[in-house]
Amino acid sequence: GALEARMNEALAGLEWGYVTLGVDEADRSLRLAHHAMPAVPLAADESGHWFGAVLEGLYGAWMLAQQGGATGGATMRVVQGDTARLVLRYGG
């Protein structure tokens, strides 16, 4: 859809990989699967897993903007992740 396309345009400009969106009807949430996360090692985290927290914040901010800045209820959190694929859940 349009939201996924816009997210991927922004991610491509940064060379940060791409995202696919899907609905998990069982728990009524939006699932974001981020692929090709950049590997940015740090001394304390050579595998670059810390970058998942950056993406969690980025996607959370984007979703908040979709609500017109309204707060409360839904949250964004990582539910599964490694350097190849990061899965995030957005919902109440």
N, C-alpha and C positions, 0 to 999 in steps of 0.2 A: 503494500500500500504506500500511500504518500508519505506517511511518517517514517517508515523504514527507508524509503528512498532518500529523504532529506537527511536522516541520520547518517546513511552511508556516504552521501556527498560530503558531509562535514568530516567524517572519519577518513575518507580517501584523501582529502586535502592535507591531513596531518600524517598520512601513511600509518594509521593506527588499526588497520584491519577493517572488518565489516561485521554487521549485525543482522540477524534474522529474528523476526518477531513471530510469536505464536501465542495462542490462548490455551491455558490449562483449565479446562472446564471443570475438572474435579475439585480444584480449590479456588476457582473463580479468580485467576490471576493472569497477568501478562508475563510470558517468559521471553527473555531476551537471550539469545545465544550469540556471544561475541566470538568471532573467529580471527585467527592470524594476529593475535595480540602482539605488539612489539616486545621484543626481549630487551629489557633495559636493566642490566645487572647493577646492583649496589654492593658495597662491601659487606653489608649485613644481610643481603638477600641476593646472592649471585644468580639465582634462577629467575629473578624478575617478577616473582609473584606479587610484589607490592603494587604493581601496576593495576592489578584487579581492583584495588581500593580507589584508584583514580577513576577507572571506568564506572565503578559503582556510583561515585559522586556525580560524574558527568551525566550518566543516564538518569539518575535521580533528579538532577536539575532540569534536564530536558522534559521529563515527565511532569514535573511540577509546573513548568511553563505551559504545558498542554492544558492544565487545569486553571490557567489564568492567574497563577500565583496563590491559589487557595491552599491552605494547609490543613493537615489533619487526615487521619484515616490511612491512606495508602503509604507504603514504604517500599524502598528498593533495597534488595540485599542479594549477595552472592550465595547461591545454593550449591554450586558445583564448579570446580575450576582447576585448570592446569594451564600450562603455557600454550597449549594448542587451542583450547576452547574454554570459555568462561560462560556459565549459565547464571542469569540473574532472574529474580522473581520480583514483580511489582504488583502489589495488591494489599488489601486490608488484612 
